[in-house]
Amino acid sequence: MYSYRTYDKPKRVLVTGGAGFIGSHLCERLTRDGHDVVCLDNFFTGTKENITHLLEHPNFELLRHDITQPVLLEVDWIFNLACPASPIHYQYNPVKTIKTSVMGTINMLGLAKRARARILQASTSEVYGDPKVHPQTESYWGHVNPIGPRSCYDEGKRVAETLMMDYHRQNNVDIRIVRIFNTYGPRMAVDDGRVVSNFIVQALRNQPITIYGDGSQTRSFCYVSELIDGIWRLMNTEGLTGPVNIGNPNEFTIGELADMVVAMTGSRSEIVHRPLPQDDPVQRQPDISLAREKLGWQPTVPLKEGLAPTIAYFEKALSGNG
């Protein structure tokens, strides 16, 4: 039904944010499949440790650069993943965050236009905000606070989608938009601030596990290898600009996740509750009908199965052997 190698020869590929959590897994996949990969990163949240194993690969090249500044390259594909993606990081410098999404996307689209490259924008479920429609389909316009503390990320990504569509309509740039839902797995940062990494790190340190709110709010967690497969399929599908939701529709409460992490780590941590942050979504679940129909994609890794290697990664990272 679906063929991975839909190209006639290896591509020259640019991955912005390639030393990040998701970007490093994508670089790994692309080099493994025979493509020439330029990994571009300013190392604000990405780390060289994520890509050290690729540095000696003949098809891999590392470029330290910030996409808010133009870059001149000759490439066939661009995966634009550069942007801090967790609240603790994107709220640290909100002006820089929105510059990355807006100016960075303009620069990458300009490159795509000049080089006649296909470009994929890593968008986010945050474009739906605190949704009033459940589950979220790609046709839902979202419920976002444009002046809140999270809006530098949410609205930045929404503008990035707008820019992608405008360059496509006005300049015929070959675009793809993927809306990524909560993703987890090895290479998440210890100080990431997202719920899976927070819970695992707190559990391994036997610290209190912090739940914001009463724990009844829900998230849908997708293992990173499955997200990479979805992104890959979208990039290789003709005539589909997106946006396309890629995420796991199996919904869990935050309380259920905390209990699972405690049980799997054998932690002595107790669970404590703190007030829910402003504009934090109460419910988040992707409708992946489009991905199933057009990409032949759906996730198969259960949360417990994906948490095992993720916990093992954090155990190693916290012991200083990561």
C-alpha positions in Angstrom: 0.0 0.0 0.0 2.8 2.4 0.9 6.3 2.6 -0.5 9.1 4.3 1.5 11.5 4.9 -1.4 9.3 7.1 -3.6 12.4 9.0 -4.8 14.7 8.0 -7.7 18.0 9.0 -6.1 19.1 10.2 -2.6 18.1 13.8 -1.7 20.1 16.7 -0.4 18.2 17.4 2.8 18.3 20.3 5.3 16.9 19.6 8.8 16.6 22.8 10.9 16.6 22.0 14.6 18.3 18.8 13.7 20.2 18.4 17.0 16.9 18.6 18.9 14.8 15.7 20.3 12.7 15.1 17.2 15.3 16.5 14.7 18.0 14.1 15.8 15.8 11.1 15.2 14.8 12.5 11.8 18.5 13.0 10.9 19.2 9.4 11.9 16.3 8.1 9.7 17.4 10.2 6.7 21.1 9.3 6.8 20.1 5.6 7.3 18.1 5.8 4.2 21.0 7.1 2.1 20.2 10.9 1.9 22.8 13.7 2.3 21.8 15.5 5.4 22.7 19.0 6.6 21.8 19.4 10.3 21.3 23.0 11.2 21.0 24.1 14.8 21.9 27.0 17.1 22.0 24.7 20.1 19.5 26.7 22.2 17.6 23.5 23.1 19.4 21.0 20.9 22.6 19.3 22.0 25.6 17.8 20.2 25.1 14.7 22.3 21.9 13.9 20.3 23.9 13.7 17.0 27.4 12.7 18.1 26.9 9.2 16.7 26.1 10.8 13.3 29.2 13.1 13.1 31.4 10.5 11.4 28.7 9.4 8.9 29.8 10.4 5.4 26.3 11.6 4.5 25.9 13.9 7.6 27.0 17.5 8.0 26.5 19.8 11.0 26.0 23.6 10.6 25.8 25.9 13.6 23.3 28.6 12.5 20.2 30.4 13.6 17.4 30.4 11.1 16.3 33.9 12.0 19.3 34.7 9.8 19.2 33.7 6.1 21.3 30.8 4.9 22.3 29.9 1.3 22.3 26.2 0.5 21.4 23.9 -2.4 18.9 21.4 -1.2 16.0 19.2 -2.5 14.1 18.9 0.8 13.8 21.1 3.9 12.4 19.9 7.2 11.8 23.1 9.3 11.8 21.8 12.9 13.7 24.7 14.5 11.9 26.2 17.5 11.9 25.6 21.2 8.9 23.4 21.8 8.4 23.1 25.6 6.8 26.0 27.7 9.9 26.3 29.9 12.1 27.0 26.9 9.8 28.9 24.6 8.7 31.3 27.5 12.4 31.9 28.4 12.7 34.3 25.5 9.3 34.8 24.0 10.4 37.4 21.4 13.1 35.0 20.1 10.6 32.2 20.0 8.1 34.1 17.8 11.0 35.4 15.7 12.1 31.8 15.1 8.7 30.8 13.9 8.0 33.9 11.8 11.4 35.1 10.5 12.9 31.6 10.5 10.0 30.3 8.4 10.2 33.2 6.0 14.0 32.5 5.5 13.3 28.8 5.0 10.5 29.5 2.5 12.8 31.9 0.7 15.4 29.2 0.4 12.8 26.6 -0.8 11.5 29.1 -3.4 15.0 29.8 -4.7 16.2 26.2 -4.7 12.8 24.8 -5.8 12.9 22.5 -2.7 10.0 20.8 -1.0 9.6 22.1 2.5 7.9 20.6 5.5 6.9 22.8 8.4 6.7 21.2 11.9 3.6 22.7 13.3 1.9 21.7 16.5 -1.3 20.8 18.2 -0.9 24.1 20.1 -2.5 25.8 17.1 -5.7 24.4 18.5 -5.1 26.1 21.8 -7.5 25.0 24.6 -9.9 23.3 22.1 -13.6 23.5 22.2 -13.9 20.7 19.6 -12.9 17.2 20.6 -11.1 15.3 19.1 -9.4 18.0 16.9 -9.6 17.7 13.1 -7.4 19.7 10.8 -10.4 21.8 9.8 -10.8 23.1 13.3 -9.5 26.7 13.6 -8.6 26.5 17.3 -9.2 28.5 20.4 -6.0 30.4 21.2 -5.3 33.3 23.5 -3.3 35.7 21.3 -1.9 37.7 24.2 -1.2 35.0 26.8 2.2 33.7 28.0 2.0 30.7 25.6 1.0 32.8 22.6 4.6 33.4 21.4 4.7 29.7 20.5 1.0 29.1 19.6 0.6 32.2 17.4 4.1 31.8 16.0 3.3 28.4 14.7 -0.1 29.6 13.4 1.7 32.4 11.5 4.2 29.8 10.2 1.3 27.8 8.7 -0.1 31.0 7.2 3.3 31.8 5.6 3.5 28.3 4.2 0.1 28.5 2.6 0.8 32.0 1.2 4.1 31.0 -0.4 2.4 27.9 -1.8 -0.5 29.9 -3.3 1.5 33.0 -4.5 4.9 31.4 -5.5 3.9 27.7 -6.0 6.3 26.5 -3.3 6.0 22.8 -2.7 4.9 22.6 1.0 3.9 20.1 3.7 2.5 21.0 7.1 2.4 18.5 9.9 0.7 19.2 13.2 2.6 17.3 15.9 0.8 16.2 19.0 2.6 15.3 22.3 5.7 13.2 21.4 8.0 11.4 23.8 11.0 9.1 23.7 14.8 9.0 24.2 16.7 12.3 23.8 14.1 14.4 25.4 16.0 17.0 27.5 16.2 16.4 31.3 15.1 20.0 31.8 12.5 19.9 29.1 9.6 20.9 31.3 7.1 18.7 29.5 5.0 16.2 31.4 6.6 12.9 30.4 10.2 14.1 31.0 9.1 15.9 34.2 7.4 12.8 35.7 10.2 10.4 34.7 13.0 12.7 36.1 11.0 13.3 39.4 10.3 9.6 39.8 13.9 8.5 39.2 15.1 11.1 41.8 12.3 10.0 44.2 11.1 13.6 44.2 7.5 14.6 44.5 5.7 14.3 41.2 4.1 17.6 40.3 0.6 17.5 38.7 -0.8 20.8 37.7 -4.5 20.9 38.3 -6.4 17.8 39.5 -4.8 15.4 37.0 -8.0 14.9 35.1 -6.8 16.8 32.0 -5.9 14.6 29.2 -3.1 14.2 26.6 -2.4 11.8 23.8 1.2 10.6 23.7 3.0 9.4 20.5 6.3 7.6 20.5 9.0 9.4 18.6 9.8 6.7 16.0 6.1 6.7 15.0 6.1 10.5 14.6 9.2 10.3 12.4 7.4 7.7 10.2 4.4 9.9 9.9 6.5 12.9 8.9 8.4 10.8 6.4 5.3 9.6 4.8 3.9 13.1 4.5 7.1 14.3 2.8 6.9 11.5 0.3 3.2 11.9 -0.6 2.4 13.8 -3.7 -0.3 16.4 -3.8 -0.9 16.7 -0.1 0.1 20.0 1.4 -1.6 19.4 4.8 -2.0 20.3 7.5 -2.1 16.7 8.7 -2.4 15.7 12.4 0.3 13.2 13.5 -0.2 11.9 17.0 -1.6 9.1 19.0 -5.4 9.3 19.6 -5.3 7.1 22.7 -6.1 9.6 25.5 -4.7 9.4 29.0 -5.3 11.6 32.0 -2.2 13.2 33.5 -3.0 11.3 36.7 -2.9 8.0 34.9 0.5 8.9 33.3 1.9 9.7 36.8 0.7 6.4 38.2 2.2 4.5 35.3 5.6 6.2 35.6 5.7 5.6 39.4 4.9 1.9 38.9 7.5 1.5 36.0 10.3 3.2 37.8 9.6 1.7 41.3 9.7 5.2 42.6 9.0 6.3 46.2 7.7 9.6 44.9 4.5 11.0 46.2 2.2 13.0 44.0 1.6 16.7 44.7 -0.8 19.1 43.0 -0.2 22.6 41.9 -2.5 25.2 40.2 -3.0 24.7 36.5 -1.0 27.3 34.4 -2.8 29.9 32.4 -4.2 28.7 29.0 -3.1 25.1 29.7 -5.4 22.9 27.5 -7.7 20.7 29.5 -8.2 18.2 26.7 -6.0 17.3 23.7 -6.6 14.4 21.3 -5.9 14.2 17.5 -8.3 13.0 14.9 -6.0 11.1 12.6 -8.5 10.1 9.9 -6.6 12.1 7.3 -3.3 10.5 8.2 -4.9 7.1 8.0 -6.5 7.7 4.7 -3.8 9.7 2.8 -0.6 8.3 4.4 -1.6 4.8 5.5 -0.3 5.9 8.9 -1.4 5.1 12.4 0.5 4.6 15.7 0.9 1.1 17.2 3.2 1.6 20.1 1.3 1.5 23.4 2.2 4.2 26.0 3.7 1.6 28.5 5.8 0.1 25.7 7.2 3.4 24.7 7.9 4.6 28.2 10.3 1.7 28.9 13.1 2.9 26.6 12.4 6.5 27.5 12.9 5.7 31.2 16.0 3.7 30.4 17.4 6.8 28.5 16.7 9.1 31.5 18.3 6.6 33.9 21.5 6.8 31.9 21.3 10.6 31.4 20.8 11.2 35.1 23.7 8.8 36.1 26.1 10.9 34.0 26.5 8.1 31.4 24.2 9.7 28.8 
